[in-house]
Amino acid sequence: MEKEAERRATDNRTRQGQGTCIIIGAGQLTIRDIPVKKEDFVIAADGGYAYCRQLGVEPDLILGDFDSLDEENRRHVESVHQDHPGKVQILPVMKDDTDMLAAMKEGLKRGFRNFDIYAAARGERLSHTIANIQCLNYLKEQGASGRLIEASETVLLLRNETITFEKGKKGFLSLFSLGDKAEGVTIRNMKYLLNEAVVTNAFPVGVSNEFIGEAGKITVKNGTLLVILEEPPKDEA
């Protein structure tokens, strides 16, 4: 794994920002595999380092105050820090940025504009999930995009843009206005349609829409939508 990380690091120096910044958080891990390409940059955010070891993923950067790591994994981080000091960034416990936001800022500094984030949408504390959704909003403000990826759901944001889903996709889609309102919301080729609608944060009109086998399309002209994609139950897939 160490050689693979060194190869990716060399490639990232010459193709900076062309891949995806992959961040593994400290929330509930619901997946069994994280695909990593040679142009990607992997950040273990605090307790996410334990998941990296569990999944056999070698991070390019280990970052955090490490308050969510057990003693064994802390010793591993200390060992990495001694051997490769540039690979570990130790943050103070008392700080304004969460470990996740700090990881995103590091990815942005390296030129990445696409972020895939794991073990961040579920956890013991709802506050952490909401904070990570706000971090997606921070990425949008920086001209970047991110996804919170779990085994059966993906969370993303749309801001003044259109997204199209592949034909044949199954499952459910829910959308919510992240601000007071999102204007010009149009939904095409799904079970429930909207045309130039205004979606507010006081009426959940966008819950549990369904893909129908067509290439679904969502547009928001003015505002930000929180979008949650849910896979169908296994017996319906």
N, C-alpha and C positions, 0 to 999 in steps of 0.2 A: 504493500500500500504506500510506503514511503516513496519508492521510486515513481509510482504513478503520480503522487502529489507533486514531486519535483518536476516531472515531465509537464504536468499541467501548468505549473508556475512558470516554467520557461516559455511555454506557448502563450501564456497570458501576457507576458512582458512584450511579446511581439504582436499579439492580436488583442490588445487590451479593450475590454468592453464589448467584444463582438459576440460573446456567448451569453450565458445566463448566470447571474449571481444566485447561487443556491444557499439558503440559510436554513439551518436546522435549529429549531427552538427547543425550549424545555417543557413544552406542554405535553399533552397525552399523545404518544406515538401510536398511530393507527395503520401505518403502512409497513410493508415488509421489504421494500426495495426503493431506492432513490436512484434514478438514472442520471449519470454524470458523464458529460461529453468532455473531450480534451480542451475545448475552449471555455469551459465553465470555470467558475471560481466558487469554492465551497467555504462557507463560514459556519463554524460551530458556535452558536450563541449560548454561552454559559452551560446549562445542563444539557444542551444539545450535543455536547461532546460525548456524553455517555451513549447517546443514540448512534453517533457516528461509529463508535467502537462496536456497538451491537450489530450494526448493519454492514460493517466492513467498509465504511466510507472514510477516506483520508481527507481531513479538512486542510485547506490552504491557509486558513487563519482560525485561531481559537480565541474567542473574545468574551469578556464578561467579568463580573465580580466574583463569579463561581460560588455564589451562596446556595445554588440549587444542585451542586455536585456532591456526591458522597466522597468519603475520605480516599477511597481507592482511586477514583478518577481524578481527584485533586492531585494525588501523587503523580499520576501519569502526565497531567498538565505541567506540573513543576519540572518533570524530567524533560518534556518537550521544550519548555522554556529555557532550560539550561543548555540543551543541545542546539536548539534553533530559536534564539531569542526573538527574531523577527516574525516568528510564526504565532506568537502568543501576545495578546494585548490585554493587560490586566486593568480593569476599570475600578474606580472607587465604588464602595457600596452606596455612599451618599452622593447622588448625582441627579441631574434633571432628566437625561435620556435613559429610557429603558435599555436593557441589553439588546433587544430586537432593533430599536431605532438606531442605536450605535452601530449595529451590524449593517443596517441599510445604508447609513452614511458612509461607512467604509467601502461598500460596494459602489456607491455613487462616485466616490473619490477616485476609484479605479476605472471609471468610465462606463460602468454597466448601467443599462437602462431597462433590462428585463430581470425580474426577481421571482424565483419560485421558493416559497417558504413552507417548511414542513414542521409538524408538531407545534403549531401556533394557533389553531382555530378551536382546539378543545383542551380543556384542562380543569383542574379543581376549582379555579377561580375565574368567574365570569369577567371580572375586571381586566384580567390579562387578555382575554379574547377581544374585548372591546378596544383595549389599548392597541392590539395588533391590527385591528381594522382601521383605527386612526393612523397607524403607521402606513397602511396602504394609501391613505389620503395624502400623507406626507410625500410619498413617492410620486403621486399624481402632480402635486404642486412643484415637484422638481423635474417634470417632464418625463417621468419614468412610469412603469407599470409593474404591479406585483400580483401574485396569486397566493392565497393560503390554501395549501393542498392537503387533503386528508384522503383516507381510503375510499370514502363514499361521497365526498362533497368537495367542492372548490368554491372559494370566496374571492371575488374580484370587484373592482370598481370601474364604472364607465363615466366619463366626464366629457360632455359635448362631442360625442363620437358615436359610431355604429360598430356593432359586432355581429358577425354571422357565424352560425354553428353548422357543422357538417351535416349533410343529408344522412338520414338513418340514425341520428343520435336519439337515445332514449333517456327517460328520466324526467326530472322536474326542474323548474326554474322559478325562483322567487326574486322579486326586485323591490327595493325600498329606496325612498328618497333620503339621501344622507344629510341634506340640508333642509330648510323649510319646505322647499318644493323643487321639483325637476320638471322642466317644461319641454313640450314637443316630444313626448315619449310615444314611440310607435313600436308595436310588436307585430311581426308578420310570421306566417307559417307556423303558428303554434295553436294550441287548443283554444286559448283565450286571446283575443286580439285587442289592441289599442291603436288609436290613430290620433296623433298630435295631442295627446292627453297631458294634463297637468297632474303629476303624482306628488302628494304631500306626505309629510312625515306624521300625519295624524290619522291617516286612513290606509290600512294595509291592502290596497286593491291588487297588488302584484304577487300575492302569495300563491304558491303551488300551481303555477302554470305547467303545462305538459308539452313535451316534444311529441310530434305526430308523424315523424319519419321524413318530414321536409326539412329544408335548410332554414332553420329558424333565424330570425333577424331582429335585433333590438337597436333602436336609435334613441338617443337623448340629445336634444338640441341645446338646451341650456340647463345646466345643473349636474349633479353627481348622483348616480344610482349605485347602491350596494346590490350586487348580484350574487345569489347563492345557487349553485348547480348541485343537484342531488342525484346520485345514481339510483336506478330503480331497484327494488328488492331482487335478490338473486333469482328467485323463482319466476320473476317477470322479465328479467334481462334477456 
